[in-house]
Amino acid sequence: MLIRLIAAGTRLPGWVNDGYAEYAARLGPKIRLELREIPVTPRSKNADLARARAEEGRRMQAAIEPGMYVVALEVGGKALSTEGLAKWMAQRLQDGRDVALLVGGPDGLEPELSRGADLRWSLSALTYPHALVRVVLAEQLYRAQSILDGHPYHRA
């Protein structure tokens, strides 16, 4: 199964790229984690934020292939425990659809993308830097996969 992380932002610090790559590589043959970076629309003091978010949304939509199970990452989404994420991942593996995980830019996701998502998922009630979300997502996906594989990485 392919999980495509579609995330706003480019040119991130090396530690972000290294952390993401470390956990993405650990996922193994069942799950392939692929990153698609979406350029953030420049913002100025008088920027039209709705227009900027809409432009980012169009770029994200273009990276979603037909038939993908779409997950919008949002603070107001559904909270999942690690075990709940593992159960969700098992369901995705069983239904055979590839997955698109959407991480918006500085002003969040385009509302239409959120409304059209199969799942709105919240990593936490806390607000994380968008760069850190990539690392957290990759690690949590690896942790969930380790639960499914009976690997000792996750110890409750």
Backbone bond lengths (Angstrom), bond angles and torsions (degrees), N, CA, C in turn:
res aa  C-N    CA-C-N  psi(-1)  N-CA   C-N-CA  omega(-1)  CA-C   N-CA-C  phi
1 M - - - 1.447 - - 1.529 108.59 -
2 L 1.304 114.71 139.76 1.463 121.45 175.42 1.518 108.87 -96.58
3 I 1.316 116.11 130.75 1.463 121.95 168.29 1.514 105.80 -114.32
4 R 1.312 115.92 113.14 1.463 121.38 -179.39 1.530 108.06 -99.25
5 L 1.314 115.77 114.31 1.459 121.80 175.02 1.527 107.16 -87.21
6 I 1.327 115.59 111.39 1.461 121.82 -179.44 1.520 106.11 -105.12
7 A 1.322 115.65 107.09 1.460 120.50 -170.06 1.524 111.26 -127.89
8 A 1.319 115.35 134.55 1.458 120.75 175.56 1.523 109.07 -72.70
9 G 1.307 115.46 134.62 1.465 120.88 177.25 1.509 111.88 119.84
10 T 1.311 114.62 138.34 1.461 122.15 178.01 1.524 107.53 -134.31
11 R 1.305 116.19 171.42 1.475 122.29 177.53 1.535 111.49 53.77
12 L 1.322 115.79 56.58 1.461 120.62 179.88 1.522 110.61 -89.14
13 P 1.321 117.60 163.46 1.473 120.91 -179.65 1.530 111.35 -60.20
14 G 1.311 115.47 153.30 1.457 121.48 -179.20 1.511 113.68 -57.12
15 W 1.338 117.74 -37.51 1.462 119.48 -178.41 1.527 111.45 -63.71
16 V 1.339 117.64 -30.79 1.461 121.22 177.41 1.525 109.33 -67.92
17 N 1.323 115.80 -50.41 1.459 120.39 -179.83 1.527 111.28 -61.24
18 D 1.327 116.87 -40.89 1.466 120.82 -179.98 1.528 111.25 -66.18
19 G 1.330 117.05 -45.67 1.467 120.71 179.88 1.516 112.00 -63.33
20 Y 1.324 115.90 -45.64 1.460 120.29 178.24 1.532 110.18 -60.16
21 A 1.326 116.75 -48.32 1.467 121.42 -177.43 1.524 111.76 -62.29
22 E 1.320 117.12 -37.86 1.465 121.03 179.70 1.524 111.04 -59.07
23 Y 1.327 117.52 -50.60 1.466 120.15 -177.35 1.522 112.23 -76.08
24 A 1.310 117.95 -33.56 1.468 120.23 177.01 1.526 110.07 -61.95
25 A 1.317 117.32 -39.66 1.466 121.38 -179.67 1.524 111.92 -69.04
26 R 1.324 117.42 -29.52 1.461 121.34 -178.76 1.528 113.27 -73.25
27 L 1.325 118.01 -17.94 1.458 120.16 -173.93 1.520 113.64 -60.87
28 G 1.297 117.61 -32.50 1.451 119.32 174.81 1.517 114.30 87.06
29 P 1.330 115.51 -166.76 1.466 119.92 -169.35 1.533 115.85 -74.41
30 K 1.317 118.90 -25.53 1.466 120.14 -177.31 1.520 113.03 -71.83
31 I 1.323 114.85 -34.71 1.467 120.34 -175.53 1.520 109.12 -128.73
32 R 1.329 114.44 128.97 1.458 120.50 176.61 1.526 107.09 -113.35
33 L 1.319 116.78 121.54 1.461 122.54 178.99 1.516 108.39 -99.53
34 E 1.326 115.15 122.42 1.464 121.87 -176.57 1.531 108.79 -122.17
35 L 1.303 116.97 133.56 1.465 122.21 179.08 1.522 110.47 -100.62
36 R 1.327 115.36 129.25 1.467 122.00 170.64 1.518 106.66 -119.43
37 E 1.318 115.74 111.78 1.462 120.86 178.94 1.526 109.56 -86.30
38 I 1.313 115.29 134.59 1.460 122.81 179.27 1.526 107.31 -110.74
39 P 1.329 118.40 123.85 1.469 119.19 178.58 1.532 111.22 -59.78
40 V 1.306 115.41 137.05 1.466 121.40 175.60 1.520 107.74 -79.97
41 T 1.321 115.44 132.18 1.458 120.37 177.64 1.527 108.31 -66.87
42 P 1.338 117.89 130.09 1.470 119.58 -179.28 1.529 111.65 -57.96
43 R 1.316 114.66 141.14 1.448 121.78 178.53 1.521 109.24 -118.45
44 S 1.317 114.30 134.40 1.463 119.72 175.27 1.523 107.32 -116.63
45 K 1.300 115.57 179.59 1.463 120.78 -178.29 1.528 111.87 -55.51
46 N 1.315 117.93 -38.63 1.465 122.38 -177.65 1.530 112.17 -108.42
47 A 1.319 117.19 28.29 1.467 121.02 -176.03 1.520 111.33 -66.58
48 D 1.314 115.42 147.93 1.456 122.59 172.70 1.528 106.13 -85.07
49 L 1.337 116.36 97.80 1.459 121.00 -173.31 1.524 112.29 -65.88
50 A 1.325 117.29 -34.99 1.466 119.98 178.17 1.532 110.12 -64.18
51 R 1.314 116.45 -40.53 1.467 120.33 178.66 1.528 110.53 -66.48
52 A 1.318 117.07 -41.98 1.465 121.11 179.36 1.532 109.85 -62.59
53 R 1.315 117.03 -44.88 1.464 120.82 179.16 1.530 110.41 -64.40
54 A 1.323 117.62 -38.61 1.466 121.70 178.56 1.532 110.59 -63.81
55 E 1.330 117.61 -41.25 1.473 120.77 177.61 1.523 110.47 -62.02
56 E 1.319 116.80 -44.65 1.456 120.63 178.07 1.530 110.10 -63.13
57 G 1.327 116.28 -38.62 1.458 120.88 178.19 1.519 112.38 -61.99
58 R 1.324 117.13 -40.93 1.472 120.41 177.81 1.533 110.65 -63.31
59 R 1.310 116.30 -40.43 1.471 119.71 178.49 1.532 110.71 -65.32
60 M 1.328 115.84 -40.25 1.465 119.19 178.40 1.522 110.76 -65.66
61 Q 1.320 116.07 -45.27 1.465 120.34 -179.51 1.524 110.68 -57.42
62 A 1.316 117.05 -38.23 1.460 121.24 -179.78 1.537 112.08 -65.02
63 A 1.325 117.47 -23.24 1.468 121.69 -179.29 1.531 112.47 -89.95
64 I 1.331 117.04 -5.02 1.467 121.54 178.58 1.522 108.39 -93.50
65 E 1.308 115.82 120.55 1.461 119.87 179.20 1.527 110.03 -82.84
66 P 1.329 117.54 149.04 1.471 120.55 177.52 1.532 110.87 -54.52
67 G 1.311 115.65 137.30 1.458 121.30 177.88 1.513 114.90 89.61
68 M 1.330 117.95 -8.45 1.460 119.52 179.24 1.530 110.41 -67.91
69 Y 1.323 115.20 147.21 1.459 122.82 172.07 1.530 105.13 -82.76
70 V 1.318 117.62 117.65 1.461 121.68 -171.52 1.536 110.30 -101.73
71 V 1.335 114.72 129.33 1.460 122.45 178.95 1.523 108.56 -120.08
72 A 1.335 116.02 120.59 1.464 121.50 176.18 1.527 108.10 -95.68
73 L 1.328 116.48 121.13 1.463 121.21 177.70 1.522 107.99 -84.31
74 E 1.340 115.71 116.31 1.462 120.68 -176.94 1.515 110.30 -147.42
75 V 1.309 116.62 146.02 1.463 121.33 178.31 1.526 110.73 -56.99
76 G 1.323 117.96 -37.66 1.460 121.68 -177.78 1.515 114.55 -85.71
77 G 1.317 118.30 9.50 1.458 121.31 -179.05 1.515 112.39 -81.61
78 K 1.318 115.32 -172.88 1.460 122.83 -179.03 1.522 110.04 -75.37
79 A 1.314 116.15 131.61 1.467 121.12 175.98 1.527 108.59 -82.50
80 L 1.317 116.65 136.97 1.461 122.22 176.45 1.527 109.07 -123.22
81 S 1.317 116.08 136.73 1.462 119.74 169.80 1.531 107.22 -75.21
82 T 1.299 116.93 170.47 1.455 119.94 177.31 1.528 110.03 -62.81
83 E 1.327 116.84 -40.75 1.455 120.45 177.88 1.530 110.56 -66.07
84 G 1.333 117.30 -37.29 1.457 121.60 176.03 1.521 111.73 -64.64
85 L 1.324 116.45 -37.61 1.460 120.83 176.35 1.528 110.35 -65.33
86 A 1.324 116.91 -40.40 1.468 120.31 178.05 1.531 110.06 -62.66
87 K 1.309 116.91 -41.74 1.477 120.68 178.35 1.535 109.91 -63.53
88 W 1.332 116.57 -44.61 1.467 121.30 177.80 1.525 110.28 -59.75
89 M 1.342 116.29 -43.18 1.457 120.55 -178.92 1.532 110.22 -64.60
90 A 1.322 117.64 -39.77 1.465 120.95 177.47 1.531 110.37 -61.14
91 Q 1.325 116.82 -39.34 1.465 120.92 177.41 1.529 111.13 -64.37
92 R 1.318 116.14 -41.51 1.466 119.22 178.96 1.530 110.38 -65.29
93 L 1.319 117.43 -41.75 1.458 120.29 178.09 1.526 110.41 -61.70
94 Q 1.321 115.90 -37.89 1.460 120.03 -179.07 1.527 112.14 -70.91
95 D 1.344 117.27 -39.23 1.474 117.73 -177.46 1.527 112.62 -79.86
96 G 1.336 117.23 -13.97 1.458 120.42 171.47 1.524 116.55 78.75
97 R 1.334 118.07 3.91 1.464 120.12 178.83 1.518 109.83 -86.12
98 D 1.332 115.60 141.51 1.460 119.57 170.85 1.517 108.71 -71.35
99 V 1.324 116.00 161.29 1.464 122.36 -172.94 1.524 110.01 -121.78
100 A 1.321 115.81 141.30 1.470 122.38 171.49 1.525 107.55 -116.44
101 L 1.323 116.99 121.15 1.471 123.16 174.74 1.520 107.56 -101.70
102 L 1.315 117.67 123.20 1.462 122.15 -175.77 1.524 111.29 -107.02
103 V 1.327 115.71 122.76 1.468 122.11 175.79 1.519 106.95 -119.33
104 G 1.317 116.03 115.10 1.456 121.45 -175.28 1.516 113.86 -74.58
105 G 1.304 113.64 179.30 1.460 121.60 -179.63 1.519 111.90 -87.53
106 P 1.329 117.06 -159.02 1.462 121.11 -174.89 1.528 114.03 -61.60
107 D 1.323 117.37 -22.57 1.459 120.55 179.97 1.521 111.74 -110.98
108 G 1.316 117.12 19.50 1.454 121.83 176.23 1.514 113.15 85.95
109 L 1.323 114.08 -168.88 1.462 121.57 -179.14 1.518 111.03 -86.11
110 E 1.305 115.38 151.69 1.456 121.87 170.63 1.536 106.98 -59.35
111 P 1.344 118.83 126.44 1.466 121.21 -176.28 1.527 114.36 -53.20
112 E 1.317 117.90 -34.83 1.463 120.03 179.73 1.530 111.48 -64.26
113 L 1.315 117.77 -36.80 1.463 120.94 176.28 1.516 110.53 -64.36
114 S 1.323 115.88 -42.48 1.458 120.76 179.34 1.531 110.78 -62.90
115 R 1.324 116.53 -46.65 1.465 120.50 -178.86 1.523 111.97 -63.52
116 G 1.316 117.11 -33.20 1.462 121.12 -177.85 1.520 114.48 -86.03
117 A 1.322 117.93 -2.74 1.465 121.25 -176.57 1.532 110.97 -72.54
118 D 1.316 115.33 149.75 1.462 121.33 174.04 1.521 111.03 -73.57
119 L 1.320 116.48 -28.64 1.460 122.38 180.00 1.516 108.70 -146.51
120 R 1.325 116.55 136.69 1.463 122.37 169.32 1.523 105.15 -106.36
121 W 1.332 116.82 117.33 1.458 122.51 -171.89 1.520 109.78 -117.54
122 S 1.326 115.81 133.70 1.461 122.04 175.39 1.518 109.10 -108.59
123 L 1.316 116.61 124.17 1.463 120.18 174.32 1.521 110.74 -71.96
124 S 1.334 116.09 -29.00 1.460 120.53 -175.99 1.524 108.68 -174.43
125 A 1.316 116.27 160.51 1.460 119.95 171.67 1.533 110.17 -74.82
126 L 1.319 116.29 -13.55 1.461 121.03 176.41 1.520 110.17 -76.60
127 T 1.312 116.88 156.79 1.456 121.90 174.37 1.518 107.79 -98.12
128 Y 1.337 116.20 123.33 1.458 121.80 179.24 1.520 110.32 -103.68
129 P 1.328 117.18 151.11 1.460 118.79 169.14 1.530 108.12 -61.60
130 H 1.318 117.12 140.66 1.454 120.45 -176.30 1.529 112.34 -58.40
131 A 1.316 117.00 -33.81 1.463 119.99 179.27 1.529 110.37 -64.68
132 L 1.314 117.31 -42.05 1.459 121.37 -179.04 1.530 111.36 -65.59
133 V 1.324 116.98 -32.56 1.466 121.17 179.56 1.522 110.50 -57.14
134 R 1.308 118.31 -38.23 1.469 120.97 179.80 1.523 111.34 -59.52
135 V 1.324 115.76 -44.61 1.463 120.31 -179.14 1.524 109.96 -68.71
136 V 1.319 117.22 -45.19 1.469 121.16 179.94 1.527 110.20 -61.00
137 L 1.323 117.99 -44.88 1.466 121.14 178.95 1.523 111.22 -59.61
138 A 1.320 116.83 -49.57 1.467 120.28 -178.64 1.526 110.65 -60.71
139 E 1.326 117.52 -42.45 1.471 120.36 179.84 1.519 110.40 -65.73
140 Q 1.320 118.12 -44.08 1.464 120.44 -178.33 1.527 112.03 -67.31
141 L 1.319 117.51 -35.87 1.458 119.88 174.90 1.529 110.51 -64.35
142 Y 1.325 116.48 -41.70 1.463 119.94 176.65 1.528 110.50 -63.85
143 R 1.316 117.00 -42.71 1.466 121.07 -179.99 1.534 109.77 -61.86
144 A 1.326 117.43 -45.42 1.464 121.07 178.84 1.523 110.45 -61.20
145 Q 1.333 116.64 -42.91 1.462 120.19 178.55 1.518 110.74 -63.45
146 S 1.337 117.27 -37.38 1.464 119.51 179.56 1.529 110.80 -65.20
147 I 1.327 117.71 -33.66 1.465 121.10 175.20 1.527 109.45 -63.89
148 L 1.328 116.73 -46.87 1.467 120.66 -179.55 1.523 111.76 -62.00
149 D 1.330 116.47 -33.58 1.466 121.08 -178.59 1.530 112.78 -86.99
150 G 1.340 117.50 -3.88 1.458 120.36 -177.33 1.514 113.21 70.58
151 H 1.321 116.51 23.08 1.465 122.52 -179.81 1.534 108.52 -80.82
152 P 1.332 118.30 144.87 1.474 119.91 -175.90 1.532 115.75 -76.81
153 Y 1.342 119.17 4.11 1.478 120.15 -179.61 1.522 111.18 -53.39
154 H 1.339 117.34 -44.71 1.471 120.39 -179.08 1.527 108.95 -91.07
155 R 1.297 114.05 119.38 1.472 120.08 174.97 1.516 106.89 -122.97
156 A 1.308 115.53 113.45 1.476 120.68 -176.62 1.506 111.45 -69.43
